[in-house]
Amino acid sequence: MKTSHLVRIAGSLGLYRLARGLTRDHPRILMYHRFSDTFHPEHTLTEAFEAQVAHIVRHHRVLSLGALIERLRAQRPVPPHTVVITVDDGYRDFHDLAFPILQHHGVPATLFVTTGFVDRELWLWPDRVRWVLDHATQAPERLVIGATPVARASDPWAEIVSLLLALPDAQKHQEIERLAETLGAEWPEQVPRAYEAVTWNQLRTLQAAGIEVGGHTHTHPALPRVAPQHLSAEIRYCKQRLDHELGERPRPFCYPHGRPVDYSEAVRDQVERAGFSGAVLAYADGARHQDLYALRRHGSSTNAFQFQKAVSGLEWLGRCVRQRRSAR
């Protein structure tokens, strides 16, 4: 029997409750991206999100990320069983679908927005890849990203995105344009509604209702692969746009993609110098929240098992154990 199946059974018999008790003093930061009323493999179903928020309200204390950072910086006690809800990118579906659920339950959250996306200067580059693949009019014998052939698959999107992430940022965009030309896909004049960002007016409404708005760069690059002369501008201009449109206040930051390879000490220092109050990554290990500019997060989604592992603290406990074993 697989370990995951055993954990599911044990969870229903009290393991999640035990994990909550053992991790009561370690805040969990949950990470979401997109929301949908109907099934989509990359979105969180609103029905599932509603159930998750209700569960969090029953068993946890919810803080915004900024409130957690403020307490950690001042070395003030954090309430037991604290959970933070964060959402990346700034898609319109957060405003339309997730926000009403949060508002109904009186729960705060932190939304990280890509300011160039909100400004309608661009659409997020993984969506451009998806658009190209969905609207191809030509079928070449093989596709190449950089110098690497793409494996034949029914949906090569994930592999193409992974290959693009490894490239310097400027080359990444060149490769996307070349991919569109190779597949005979033409760009629409405007961002399709399925990939649309929130508006600044919607962000003002969200902020007034208690949703914290944080920064996610201006164009959503993998920051270590941005040319040094552009790195500071990506981060600082994001902060300037947020302050100009929404008013000056402490705001946290989210590293795009957020894997270990998408973060560096140089990038961290630029985020701090830009005036952001703290920052989150997109993975969790066994670390505690010691560096306010490298806070770990747990992924959540429609999958109830992943949500329960993350929110109960069971996932964090497991990674603590693995980290200690590997250190021996």
Stockholm file with secondary structure:
# STOCKHOLM 1.0

chainA/1-328         MKTSHLVRIAGSLGLYRLARGLTRDHPRILMYHRFSDTFHPEHTLTEAFEAQVAHIVRHHRVLSLGALIERLRAQRPVPPHTVVITVDDGYRDFHDLAFPILQHHGVPATLFVTTGFVDRELWLWPDRVRWVLDHATQAPERLVIGATPVARASDPWAEIVSLLLALPDAQKHQEIERLAETLGAEWPEQVPRAYEAVTWNQLRTLQAAGIEVGGHTHTHPALPRVAPQHLSAEIRYCKQRLDHELGERPRPFCYPHGRPVDYSEAVRDQVERAGFSGAVLAYADGARHQDLYALRRHGSSTNAFQFQKAVSGLEWLGRCVRQRRSAR
#=GR chainA/1-328 SS CCHHHHHHHHIIIIIHHHHHHHTTTSCEEEEECCEESSCCTTSEEHHHHHHHHHHHHHHCEECCHHHHHHHHHTTCCCCTTEEEEEECSCBHHIIIIIHHHHHHHTCCCEEEECHHHHTTSCCCHHHHHHHHHHTCCCCCSCCEETTEECCCCSCCHHHHHHHHHTSCHHHHHHHHHHHHHHHTCCCCSSCCGGGCBCCHHHHHHHHHTTCEEEECCSSCCCGGGSCHHHHHHHHHHHHHHHHHHHCSCCCCEECSSCSGGGCCHHHHHHHHHTTCSCEECSCCCSCCSCCTTSBCCEECCSCHHHHHHHHHSHHHHHHHHHHHHHHC
#=GC SS_cons         CCHHHHHHHHIIIIIHHHHHHHTTTSCEEEEECCEESSCCTTSEEHHHHHHHHHHHHHHCEECCHHHHHHHHHTTCCCCTTEEEEEECSCBHHIIIIIHHHHHHHTCCCEEEECHHHHTTSCCCHHHHHHHHHHTCCCCCSCCEETTEECCCCSCCHHHHHHHHHTSCHHHHHHHHHHHHHHHTCCCCSSCCGGGCBCCHHHHHHHHHTTCEEEECCSSCCCGGGSCHHHHHHHHHHHHHHHHHHHCSCCCCEECSSCSGGGCCHHHHHHHHHTTCSCEECSCCCSCCSCCTTSBCCEECCSCHHHHHHHHHSHHHHHHHHHHHHHHC
//
